[in-house]
């Protein structure tokens, strides 16, 4: 029975649930980013650039020894595009968060009594 109760305690802790939610949201976010890259950015930007460089079939490039360096280059380019898209998304989210933050309250000035005391002291001089 001790192991089952320990397992219940482990699952009930916030860390395990936060991790589970993070993994699920990460998977869904990954699908969104992959779709953005493959369905929007690649056809709009990457394919025209590859055609201009005359390497439309980048993944099919290989050496005489059978090394598929084109596939590796395609994976590197895909990674860089995905990393750049995530960078732009995170930068946008961070700028939205900064706009939502309330600026710190300005320090309160002297109270009415303090001002009257200062005026009284100045008049005495």
C-alpha positions in Angstrom: 0.0 0.0 0.0 2.9 2.4 0.7 4.0 2.5 -3.0 0.4 3.3 -4.2 0.0 6.2 -1.8 3.5 7.5 -2.7 2.4 7.3 -6.4 -0.8 9.2 -5.6 1.2 11.9 -3.8 3.6 12.1 -6.7 0.8 12.5 -9.3 -1.1 15.0 -7.1 2.0 17.3 -6.8 1.8 20.4 -9.1 5.1 19.6 -10.8 3.9 16.4 -12.5 0.6 18.0 -13.6 2.5 21.1 -14.9 4.8 18.9 -16.8 2.0 16.9 -18.4 0.2 20.1 -19.4 3.4 21.5 -20.8 4.0 18.4 -22.9 0.5 18.4 -24.3 0.6 22.1 -25.1 4.1 21.7 -26.5 2.9 19.0 -28.9 0.0 21.1 -30.1 2.2 24.2 -30.5 4.7 22.0 -32.4 2.0 21.1 -34.8 1.1 24.7 -35.3 4.7 25.7 -35.9 5.3 22.8 -38.3 2.2 23.7 -40.3 3.3 27.3 -40.4 6.7 26.3 -41.7 5.7 23.6 -44.2 2.4 25.2 -45.4 3.2 28.9 -45.4 6.9 29.8 -45.1 8.4 27.0 -47.3 6.1 27.6 -50.3 6.3 31.4 -49.9 10.0 31.9 -49.1 12.1 28.8 -49.2 11.0 27.2 -52.5 11.5 30.4 -54.5 15.0 30.8 -52.9 15.9 27.2 -53.8 14.6 27.6 -57.3 16.7 30.7 -57.7 19.8 28.7 -56.5 18.8 26.0 -59.0 18.6 23.3 -56.2 14.8 22.5 -56.2 15.4 18.9 -55.0 17.8 19.7 -52.2 17.1 16.4 -50.3 18.0 14.3 -53.4 21.6 15.7 -53.6 24.2 13.0 -52.9 27.9 12.2 -53.5 29.2 9.3 -55.5 29.7 7.4 -52.2 26.0 7.6 -51.5 26.2 10.2 -48.7 22.9 12.1 -48.7 24.3 15.6 -47.9 21.3 17.2 -49.5 19.0 15.5 -46.9 21.2 16.8 -44.1 21.2 20.3 -45.6 17.4 20.2 -45.9 17.2 19.2 -42.2 19.5 22.0 -41.2 17.5 24.6 -43.3 14.3 23.3 -41.8 15.7 23.6 -38.3 16.9 27.1 -38.9 13.5 28.2 -40.3 11.6 26.6 -37.4 13.9 28.1 -34.9 13.5 31.6 -36.5 9.7 31.2 -36.5 9.7 30.2 -32.8 12.0 33.2 -32.1 9.6 35.6 -33.8 6.6 34.1 -32.0 8.3 34.3 -28.6 9.5 37.9 -29.3 5.9 38.8 -30.1 4.5 37.2 -27.0 7.1 38.9 -24.8 6.3 42.3 -26.3 2.6 41.7 -25.6 3.4 40.7 -22.0 5.4 43.9 -21.6 2.4 46.0 -22.8 0.1 44.3 -20.3 2.4 44.9 -17.3 1.3 47.8 -15.2 4.0 50.4 -14.7 5.1 50.8 -11.1 3.1 53.3 -9.1 4.9 56.6 -8.6 6.0 57.2 -5.1 3.6 59.3 -3.1 4.6 62.9 -2.5 4.5 64.6 0.9 1.2 64.6 2.7 -0.8 67.7 3.3 0.5 67.9 6.9 4.1 67.6 5.8 3.6 70.4 3.3 2.0 72.6 5.9 4.8 71.9 8.3 7.4 72.8 5.6 5.5 76.1 4.9 5.3 76.9 8.6 9.1 76.3 9.0 9.9 78.4 6.0 7.7 81.3 7.3 9.4 81.1 10.7 12.8 81.6 9.0 
